[in-house]
């Protein structure tokens, strides 16, 4: 089943709140926390950056908040 725009906005908000803790998060752990697949998280991460949530990725492909663009 395909999601809708409202659900996507809510998911992106959830992801933003999660990464603001400053800890490293794998795509799998993010997927578990918001109830979607890793593939969905992989697609969502660029949208976060488009919204000004800047992420940094380590060599294990984990992400955390780098900063917020104003």
JORA-V149927 format. One record per pair of residues at least 24 apart in sequence whose ideal C-beta (glycine too) atoms are under 10 Angstrom apart, sorted by the first residue. I is the first residue (numbers start at 1). GAP is how many residues later the second one is. Records with the same first field share a line. If there is no record, write none. Layout:
# JORA-V149927
I->GAP / GAP
This chain:
# JORA-V149927
3->33 / 37
7->29
8->28 / 32 / 35 / 36 / 39
9->38 / 42
10->24
11->24 / 25 / 29 / 30 / 33 / 36
12->32 / 33 / 35 / 36 / 38 / 39 / 41
13->35 / 38
14->30
15->26 / 29 / 30 / 32 / 33 / 38 / 40 / 48
16->32 / 35 / 36 / 37 / 49 / 52
18->46 / 47
19->26 / 29 / 34 / 35 / 36 / 44 / 45 / 46 / 47
20->33 / 44 / 45 / 48
21->43 / 44
22->42 / 43
23->39 / 41 / 42
24->32 / 33 / 34 / 36 / 37 / 38 / 39 / 40
25->30 / 37 / 38 / 39 / 40
26->32 / 34 / 35 / 36 / 37
27->30 / 34 / 35 / 36
28->33 / 34
29->33
30->32 / 33
